[in-house]
């Protein structure tokens, strides 16, 4: 297995793990404590845990990197086969 495939496999394992667990910081993206957060009608937004939010952003970036890397690898292999 080449290094790119190994990195993609490790990244996918991490994504699989993240899909099975919850990553929360207990702090809203606005800085308020999630347990004591103001009513959405008073503060103007629904509370969003910053840990969950930033973990999902990182997971999205990792998914895109894996897909792009695997696409490039497939293109290189196809090029080598004369496709």
C-alpha positions as CSV (number, residue, x, y, z in Angstrom):
1,X,0.0,0.0,0.0
2,X,1.5,3.3,-1.0
3,X,1.7,6.3,1.4
4,X,-1.3,8.1,-0.1
5,X,-3.6,5.0,0.2
6,X,-2.4,4.5,3.8
7,X,-3.2,8.1,4.7
8,X,-6.6,7.9,3.0
9,X,-7.3,4.7,5.0
10,X,-6.3,6.3,8.2
11,X,-8.4,9.4,7.5
12,X,-11.4,7.2,6.7
13,X,-10.9,5.3,10.0
14,X,-11.0,8.6,11.8
15,X,-14.1,9.7,10.0
16,X,-15.7,6.3,10.9
17,X,-14.8,6.9,14.5
18,X,-16.2,10.5,14.5
19,X,-19.5,9.2,13.0
20,X,-19.9,7.0,16.1
21,X,-19.1,9.6,18.8
22,X,-20.0,13.0,19.9
23,X,-17.4,15.8,20.2
24,X,-18.6,18.6,22.3
25,X,-16.9,21.5,24.0
26,X,-19.8,22.7,26.1
27,X,-19.4,26.1,24.7
28,X,-21.5,27.8,22.0
29,X,-19.9,29.3,19.0
30,X,-20.9,32.7,20.5
31,X,-18.9,31.9,23.6
32,X,-21.8,31.2,26.0
33,X,-21.9,28.0,28.1
34,X,-24.2,25.6,26.4
35,X,-25.8,24.6,29.7
36,X,-26.7,28.2,30.6
37,X,-27.2,29.5,27.1
38,X,-29.8,32.3,26.6
39,X,-33.1,31.5,25.1
40,X,-32.8,31.7,21.2
41,X,-35.6,34.3,21.2
42,X,-33.5,36.5,23.4
43,X,-30.0,36.0,21.8
44,X,-31.1,35.8,18.2
45,X,-29.6,32.3,17.4
46,X,-29.9,28.7,18.2
47,X,-27.1,27.4,20.4
48,X,-24.4,25.5,18.4
49,X,-21.7,23.6,20.3
50,X,-18.4,24.9,19.0
51,X,-16.7,21.5,19.4
52,X,-19.3,19.8,17.3
53,X,-19.3,22.6,14.8
54,X,-15.5,22.7,14.2
55,X,-15.3,18.9,14.3
56,X,-17.8,18.7,11.5
57,X,-15.9,21.3,9.5
58,X,-12.7,19.3,9.9
59,X,-14.4,16.1,8.9
60,X,-15.8,17.7,5.8
61,X,-12.3,18.9,4.8
62,X,-10.9,15.5,5.5
63,X,-13.6,13.8,3.3
64,X,-12.8,16.2,0.5
65,X,-9.0,15.6,0.8
66,X,-9.5,11.8,0.8
67,X,-11.7,12.0,-2.3
68,X,-9.3,14.3,-4.1
69,X,-6.3,12.2,-3.2
70,X,-8.0,9.0,-4.4
71,X,-9.2,10.7,-7.6
72,X,-5.6,11.8,-8.3
73,X,-4.3,8.3,-7.5
74,X,-6.8,6.7,-9.9
75,X,-5.9,9.1,-12.6
76,X,-2.2,8.3,-12.2
77,X,-3.0,4.6,-12.3
78,X,-5.1,5.0,-15.4
79,X,-2.3,7.1,-17.0
80,X,0.1,4.2,-16.3
81,X,-2.3,1.8,-18.0
82,X,-2.5,3.9,-21.1
83,X,-6.1,4.8,-20.6
